[in-house]
Amino acid sequence: MAVHCSETSGQAKLEFALRIPFPSEREARIALQSLSPDREPRRGGIGKEMRAADNVLSVTWAADEARILRVSVGSFMDHLALVLETMEEFGPPAAP
Amino acid sequence: LTQQSTAPRRTPWPAMTVVIGFEGSANKIGVGIVRDGVVLSNPRRTYITPPGQGFLPSETARHHRGVVLTVLKEALQQAGLTPADIDCVAYTKGPGMGAPLVTVAIVARTVAQLWRKPLLGVNHCIGHIEMGRLITGATNPTVLYVSGGNTQVIAYSERRYRIFGETIDIAVGNCLDRFARVIKISNDPSPGYNIEQMAKKSSRFVELPYTVKGMDVSFSGILSFVEEMAHKLLGSGECSAEDLCFSLQETVFAMLVEITERAMAHCGSQEVMIVGGVGCNLRLQEMMGVMCAERGARLFATDERFCIDNGAMIAQAGWEMFRSGQVTELKDSWITQRFRTDEVEVTWRD
């Protein structure tokens, strides 16, 4: 499962990739669906793609400028930490 | 006037419906739980900035991130419920500040998935209106919605909350908050509350611009005027800070009462309900009350527990929406900084 979070414009120069392992496939998917609905606030200049495969959430960025990339990655890390804390406090996922 | 109703007001439903609501569109973060018209819990925290400073999106989001899980735990504990008792997870979709909205939405999406419950994105303004209707029992009021981010006169007609009048620039609460910053009034518990207390100590009216334009109001010119005059008048001793608080309140509240009365005349309405953070100002309630008495109309207002942003208001609007069959798919659960009250189809009223 993969979600494109924004469009890349022109030739992207800088790339960043993260792989986050979760205890299970279900949790990786929950994180994906909690973190992917909101678009990048900035229009253009940055592209972000998220996917969950098995128990791993993978995120890749491609941006024109380091500054824009840093802001986006920084904000993602804050949000990811919040998802992980929420899972710790209110998980594990309920049985179907 | 501010009594909590204890009986469900709606048609019977096979089982009780419990909705948890997450609110964090501005500097308050709240989580509330509502079960069929009864508020079971409604804890809240406020991000308070030093005098002279407003709250900025990223700092406000950081505040919310730091306390949201504690507030959520409190909400469940105070309600005496476990996640299994919840039927639906509601959160504020907008309008509001982007970063704080995202922070709270992320927690709502995560718990909805962990607990396997449906998610529901709620319009913040609709939350205020539905909370006001629940608490006051007003059936079909003309609504004055006044806060730090919004100023609207609203009436219900044919499945929409229609905006009859609104600010053409800044919200009335924003005008008050920024005036408070100019003369360094404390933001604790809120600038508006402190202005209200200071205004009680004066009865000397300094004339300020009065800007009603048809059904709409404007506050930016008044703010510029007092910003410029404040230091001059205070420095020369021509008037006191209390006099300015008093005069500003009298001026902006008179404008709000005027457009509310005009909307009532237009709709033939005999009820007024004040919602939003500025709505807990007793002087505004008093001035509105005088107008209502002259027209033989009834005034409904709530206190700071429900006027000021809170989680239960999102739960209550979510309860109405959920019971009328609405849910929000995860992929559609993005937040939006702009989200007008009249964009929402009111599927839960005739």
Interface residues (C-beta under 8 A of the other chain):
Chain A: V3 I30 A31 Q33 S34 L35 S36 P37 D38 R39 P41 S75 D78 H79 L82 V83 E85 T86 M87 E89 F90 G91 P92 P93 A94 P96
Chain B: A61 R62 R65 V68 L69 L72 K73 P83 A84 G98 A99 V102 T103 A105 I106 V107 R109 T110 V111 Q113 L114 W115 R116 L330 K331 D332 S333 W334 I335
